[in-house]
Amino acid sequence: MASVKGKSSDNHVSYREFGEDNSAATERPIQELPPAQQNLRVQATRSGRKGKTVTIITGFHLKPETLQALVKQLKTQCGTGGTVKENEIEIQGEHKQKVIEFLTKLGYKAKISGG
């Protein structure tokens, strides 16, 4: 294993095909749409979460930084935890009505999805 020049000894690179790390160049840019053009779906689910209810918001066309800021606002609004996973926002607990009211105030088109 060869180490990368200028890096500490615990960062080892065994093989790199194209030289420097160009992951930023290969990422597709995300086109951020205005809130009025985004159709969001809000649903509460328990599947795969050991019986704990989670409110999931899908349909975002936002950059990761914008999603992080939005999830922070939603967590404050609902008084609970939450995260961003795979361009979806997950809020702990069942907060469908609060989330929809908050998102519509921000100008998003949001609907309840599922039962």
N, C-alpha and C positions, 0 to 999 in steps of 0.2 A: 504494500500500500504506500502510495506517495502522498505526502501532505501538500496542501496548497500553500504557496509562498505567502508569507506575511500573516498567516493564521496561526492560532495556537495548535499545539500538537494533538489535541483531542478531536479536531476537525479533519478527518481523513477522507480523501477521495480516491476510490479504487479505479474508477474508469469514468471518463467524461468524453462523449463523442464529439461534441461541437465546441469545445473550449469553454468560454465563460458562460455563466448561467444567464440565459436570455428568456426566462419564464415570463417576464413582463412584456416582452415583444411578441410572444406567441399567444397571449391572452386576447380573447375577443373583447372589444370595447362594448360596454353595456350602454345602450341608449336609454337615457333617463327621460321618461315621459312625465308631463305635468299631471298632478293629481286627478284632474277632471277626466283624463283619458285612460285612467287605470280602473279596471273592474276587479275589485277584490272580493274574495270569498272568505267568510268567517265561519268556523265550525268548532264545536267542542267534541273532543274524542278522548277515549280511554285506551284504545287499542295499542298494545305494545308498551304500556307505561305502568304496569303492575297495579292497575285499578285507579290510578291518579288521573283526574280530569285535567286536560290541557286545551286551551283555546288556540286554534291555529288560524293564521291569516295568510292566504296565498294570493298570487296574481300580481306581485310587485314587479315593476320595471324600474328599479332604482339601483344606484351604485351601492356597494357595501357600506360605505361611510354614512350615506343617507339612511340606510336601513338601521344601522347601529344607533343613530340619533333618534329615529322614530321608535325603536324598541325601548329606548331609555324613557321617552315621553310616555309610552303606553304602560310601562312598569310603574311609573310614578302615578299615573292616572288610576290604575287598578290597585295599587298598593300591594304588589306582589312581584315575584321574580319572572324572568323571561329570557329568551335568547333568540338568535338568528341561526337557522339551520337551512342550508340549501335554498337560499332566497325566499324562505318562509319565516314568519315570526311566530314563536311559540310563547304564550303567556300562561303561567301556572294558574290553574283553577278555571271555573266556568264564568267568563266575563264577556259573553257575546254582545249583550246590549250596551255595556259601557264602551267596548271597543268600537262598535258600529257608530255610536253617537260621537265618539271622539274623532274617528276617521272622517265622518261626514262634515264635521266642523272644519276639518283641515282641507276639505274639498274633494276627497276621494269618493268614488262610487263603491259602496260596500253593501253586500247582501249576506244574509245567513244562508249557509249551505248545509245540507243534511238535516237530520232530525234533531 
